[in-house]
């Protein structure tokens, strides 16, 4: 059973919530604080999923203007390390430079959700404010620039090396499923006793469903890091 406080930690990172005036991250930090060495970023990206998946995945790393391909793939998966600006535009930790979220998307997830991530990364690295980005998100939705979410769009987030929020740290190894905005209750999510969590991104009109798993991508038990 996942504690309520832990659920809230992830919701603060990924869901659409009010951006508090007292947020410790009101604006983007210097770019260097979001960057990693290329080899370290590649290794962390691959740690998002078991090696049977990530070894043959395409790897993206954060460049000066957006994410760029660091290694080609051949199984349809795309692995990368999310920064804080992959979160909902009004998330309290949207500019937290410590966030490192290793993720490995299947082909459907890469086609469906990755465009959201890449757009915000481009805007963030270009120096746009969250207010400017919010306006661009509205325009992109109106112009149907985001692709529709495909059935089966999902990802692995099973790295023990990630840092997902100041309160949650590594959090739990988990899988994520991406759908257009929907009622969480239809999935039985966020209900007492349910293992399924839901995190809506209201500004971008989609919902992420999460299901925790027992082991990290290297096969070790998540219980050992509690």
Secondary structure as UniProt FT lines:
FT   HELIX           4..14
FT   TURN            21..22
FT   HELIX           31..33
FT   HELIX           38..46
FT   TURN            47..48
FT   HELIX           51..54
FT   TURN            55..56
FT   STRAND          58..62
FT   STRAND          67..71
FT   STRAND          78..82
FT   HELIX           84..86
FT   TURN            89..90
FT   TURN            92..95
FT   TURN            97..98
FT   STRAND          100..105
FT   HELIX           107..112
FT   HELIX           114..125
FT   TURN            126..127
FT   HELIX           130..142
FT   TURN            143..144
FT   TURN            151..152
FT   STRAND          154..157
FT   TURN            160..161
FT   TURN            166..170
FT   STRAND          174..180
FT   HELIX           184..187
FT   TURN            188..190
FT   TURN            192..193
FT   STRAND          196..201
FT   TURN            202..205
FT   STRAND          206..212
FT   TURN            217..218
FT   HELIX           222..225
//
